[in-house]
């Protein structure tokens, strides 16, 4: 009898530990996706991520990826850069490190604050919010980067990609 009770107690404890906490978003998938992206990004020296961007295509919303590629590859951008900032840092310099804040869930979207330390700059930090969207398969993809209440990557790309709202 004691053995059965101990086994039941152990199983109950394990189930309780695995249950999501009430009031918190199930953000581990969103944060994991963002960590995977920034780990890849941090290995791309001197803004060379543009040449290897297809390696992380699966981490992005298809519409965002398509618009970003359209702007980067456009003739206009080659002649005079439309995008004269790094969209993943919100600066004209690389980031030497990054840190994530506590994710905030909002419907199918999870917002993750990101603080980036810029390489060798007088103002060494920049902040943005990454918006990740839950997919039908239950994972998360990067849907947008919000720099401030009036400026975000998705709106910027829609204006300059020729694709309109996606």
Beta strands, then each sheet from edge to edge (+ up, - down):
strand 1: 95-100
strand 2: 104-106
strand 3: 109-118
strand 4: 125-134
strand 5: 140-148
strand 6: 151-152
sheet 1: 1+ 3- 2+
sheet 2: 1+ 3- 4+ 5- 6+
end
